[in-house]
Every structure is written in C-alpha cells, then in structure tokens.
Amino acid sequence: MAEPMLSVKGLEAWYGESHVLHGVDIHINQGEVITLLGRNGAGKTSTLRAIMGLTGRRSGSIKFNGTELVAARSDIIARAGIAYCPEERGIFASLDVTENLMLPPQIAPGGMSVEEIYTLFPNLKERARSQGTKLSGGEQQMLAIGRILRTGAKLLLLDEPSEGLAPVIVQQIGVTIRELKKRGFTVLLVEQNFRFAQTVADRHYVMDHGVVVDHVANHELAASMERLHKYLGV
Amino acid sequence: MDFFGIPAPLLFGQLLLGLINGAFYALLSLGLAVIFGMLNVINFTHGAQFMMGAFAAWMLLNFFGIGYWGALLLAPIIVGITGIILERLMIAKLYKLDHLYGLLLTFGIGLIIEGLFRNEFGSSGMPYRIPAELQGAWDLGFMFMPVYRGWVVVVAFFACLATWLVIEKTKIGSYLRAATENPALVQAFGINVPRMMTLTYGAGVALAAFAGVLAAPIYSVNPQMGSNLIIIVFAVVVIGGMGSILGSVLTGFGLGVIEGLTKVFYPEASSTVIFVVMAIVLLARPAGLFGRA
C-alpha cells in the first residue's frame, strides 16, 4: 500500500502548562473520510488543532505527503494543503458572506469554483451581501465549510460540523461530506454524533484522555457497539 | 456680518483652525486605530513618529535639497521603515504578554526618541517654508483663507478616505479586518499574520509621519511637537472608540471643530473641552462613540 496522505505518530501537545495530547497515532489515506470519536475533553479538537499548528508546544511527528510539519507554523501547514474548519465556525463579523468565502487564499490549483460552492450551498448565494454572523447556524456552518473548498487544499479538518444543527441541516451536511469524498477530498472529522459519523465515514478512531484507544472500520461499527459504548460513555 | 455677536472672520477663522487641528487629530488617531486593531498595542511612540516625519522633511530639505513634495512621499517611507525595524526587534516580542507591556515599551521609546532629537536640535524649533505652489491666501469674501491650510484639510481628508477604502473595500483590508477578530484562524488559512502585523505597524507609523510633513510648515519643526498633540489624540481615540477606523476620522475632525468653536464662544475652556467631552462619553458609552462594546 502507498504511503498514507497524513501520518501522525506519537503526537503530544500542550496548551501552556497543560498537557492535552499524550501520543496520538492516526493515519489517513488519500480519499478517505475518517472520524475521531470520543467524549468531551478526550482530545479530538486538540488533535485537529495540533495538526493545524494551533496548540502550544507539540512533539512527535505529523507527516503530510511526506513533509514533516510538527514544528511548522500554521500558515506553512495551510500552504502545504491542509484546511481547517473550527468547531466555533470562525465566521468573521466584520466581513460579509462573500468576503468570508473569499478570505482563505488559494494555496494550490484544483480548488472548487465559487459557482460550484454556491451550487452545493444555494443559501449562501442568496445571502452574499449579508454580514457573516447574521446567518443562521446552519448557513454559517456551510459558509465555514464552503470557504475552505476554494483553496485547493486536499485534506479537510472538520470539527463537529453537525453540532447544534437541526436534523434536516445535519442531513444536508452529510450529503455534502459524501459529495466532497466523491470529488476526491480527504476528510478528518471530529464527531460526537455517532449516527451521523456512521453515514459518512470509512473508518473511526476512538479517543480518550489524549490518546487513541480504539480503531474501527465503518462496516464493523455495528458489531463493535458494546465495546465503543464503554469509551463514549453513552 | 455677525453670528451671535461674533464677527464672521473670527468665527470662520477659528472654524478653519479647528478643521486643521481636526485633520491632524484624524490622521494620527486613524494610525493609532489601525495599529491597535491589528496589534492590540496602544502605540505611545506615535507622537514621536509624527515629529520624526516633520524632522525627516526638514533634513531632506537641508541635507539633501529635497523639497516639500519629495518629502511628502519619502518621509513617510523612511519613518515607516524605522517603525518596521522597531516592531521586528522589540514590539513583536511582547504580543504574548499583557497589553500593558507594549504600552510601556512604546511610551519609553517615544521618550527616548524625543530626548535624542532635543539633544541634537535643541527645543526652540526650526522653520520649514510653505512650498511656493501653496503660498498666499484666497479671499473668500468673509475671510482670507491661507492656501496651505486649505490644502492640509483636503489632503488629510483624502488620506483618511483612502485608508478607509483600503481597509473596508479591498482584499488586503478583509485580511486585516479578519485578523483583527481572530488572528490565529486567519493564519491557519495560510496568511503570514506576523508579517501582516509588521507591515500594519509600518503603515500606521508612515501615516503619522505623513501628518508630520503636513504639519512642518504650520507648526515649527521641534522635538516636542508630537507630545503636545498626542495627548489630545489619545482623548480623540477614547471618544471615537478604540480601534474604530471611521470613528477616529469623524471624531478627529469633529473635535477639532468643537475646540475651534470653544475658542470663539468661551476661550477659557478651549484647552479642556476635549477632555470634558471625553469624560462625558466615557460615562455614557465606555466603548466610545463608534466602538463595539
């Protein structure tokens, strides 16, 4: 098998004095959709932020397409081809919808055109001149995902895109993620919503206390339920 | 022709003087607002950098024979570059600390720069001639308007307008606004935010130096010219709202006019009126007239 697109080994990370990741190992192959499952505080968001260079000190290894990024600054990591959609969505209040959409610079050829993004999220086109934070929660989530599709980044880190959204919107996000997979994007997804994760992902990593504690292929998920409930504490 | 018993030439003369002072308040508070928005540093070196702009114009003329028009372009670039060096070598080291440290550092550097200039040039001030093209006065019927003063008001207005357009209507401006809200995320989109902060500081300083060149023919070029002005400018910034671009421009011009009118109607209060307004605004709207709470 070819080298994985992203290979994280023994990743540790700190916020100031607080040690949040204790040696995370994950790998993602080109074109896969992978979820990180786990309880609140298990280290899922910290893993995404550490990959993106947004935590404090990091050690271990983050290899992306063969390049070591564990010591790189976040703008260098972005330019290597990784794009990040934060949990709080990070829509800018002082920018309108179009400006928010156009904000991330193009880092490689082959990103989606604005027209394609509007086809994927028709609501955004209607609200093009609105202030970014005046959108509904679902629209803000679409904007947060939409703006990183333009840039040519091939690996998308999505932090809980389904959080706090109405079921019909969650469905739409699910359709979007499957569409992105079809278009060749690779996705690393943080999720609390088990059922949602099941409808989009190829494999799942389960995290607890800042390490990966289990790894399940999507087709084994049903059979592994009992074991997973222990970690997820539901 | 009288207004409320005040002769028109006196009234309009003071109004014009107010507008000119307002133009400097606006240019300086605009630079402070841009710097504060991006760097979260209250740049207390701003007054010294304004003064450096005037001195740069004077030196360009007396050492290199470069006149007013060349200085208007070169002095902001030269002083802006000193700002960039200052940001890289010192201010950038303080971003992770409390804002107070940036304030203390820039305050100290301002004092040092002023002291150096006073040692070298004394404090009496040196004249700088109005360029030939802008000498003389227009007869407006009710008063004489010195051409240079009209020029300053118009140029300052367009410089403010241009800055506002760059920030509100361009791609670079959208990076700037976004980075003001959430610099970490903007950097995670692949934008070199530290370099942007350096250039923003340089641009804010260049704006102060530009104001300094404009001021050189009006006030004499002396080492204290910045510190006299900057205290009022900080009051303007507080009234307009920290970091608000439009707020600093409107408040700058507006307060200059209020100050001018006070000189006409109640001269005793003219040096304090801005601080009275500041106290009232702080009580009623602590975030300033245009600030986001």
HADDOCK unambig.tbl for C-alpha pairs under 7 A between the chains (distance, minus, plus):
assign (segid A and resid 52 and name CA) (segid B and resid 188 and name CA) 6.84 0.50 0.50
assign (segid A and resid 74 and name CA) (segid B and resid 187 and name CA) 6.11 0.50 0.50
assign (segid A and resid 74 and name CA) (segid B and resid 188 and name CA) 4.92 0.50 0.50
assign (segid A and resid 74 and name CA) (segid B and resid 190 and name CA) 6.99 0.50 0.50
assign (segid A and resid 75 and name CA) (segid B and resid 187 and name CA) 5.00 0.50 0.50
assign (segid A and resid 75 and name CA) (segid B and resid 188 and name CA) 5.11 0.50 0.50
assign (segid A and resid 75 and name CA) (segid B and resid 189 and name CA) 6.30 0.50 0.50
assign (segid A and resid 75 and name CA) (segid B and resid 190 and name CA) 3.79 0.50 0.50
assign (segid A and resid 75 and name CA) (segid B and resid 191 and name CA) 5.52 0.50 0.50
assign (segid A and resid 75 and name CA) (segid B and resid 192 and name CA) 5.98 0.50 0.50
assign (segid A and resid 76 and name CA) (segid B and resid 190 and name CA) 6.33 0.50 0.50
assign (segid A and resid 78 and name CA) (segid B and resid 188 and name CA) 5.85 0.50 0.50
assign (segid A and resid 78 and name CA) (segid B and resid 189 and name CA) 5.68 0.50 0.50
assign (segid A and resid 78 and name CA) (segid B and resid 190 and name CA) 4.72 0.50 0.50
assign (segid A and resid 79 and name CA) (segid B and resid 190 and name CA) 5.41 0.50 0.50
assign (segid A and resid 83 and name CA) (segid B and resid 189 and name CA) 6.78 0.50 0.50
assign (segid A and resid 92 and name CA) (segid B and resid 178 and name CA) 6.00 0.50 0.50
assign (segid A and resid 92 and name CA) (segid B and resid 181 and name CA) 6.95 0.50 0.50
assign (segid A and resid 94 and name CA) (segid B and resid 177 and name CA) 6.38 0.50 0.50
assign (segid A and resid 95 and name CA) (segid B and resid 174 and name CA) 6.82 0.50 0.50
assign (segid A and resid 99 and name CA) (segid B and resid 174 and name CA) 6.88 0.50 0.50
assign (segid A and resid 103 and name CA) (segid B and resid 175 and name CA) 6.88 0.50 0.50
assign (segid A and resid 104 and name CA) (segid B and resid 189 and name CA) 5.21 0.50 0.50
assign (segid A and resid 105 and name CA) (segid B and resid 189 and name CA) 6.97 0.50 0.50
assign (segid A and resid 105 and name CA) (segid B and resid 190 and name CA) 6.84 0.50 0.50
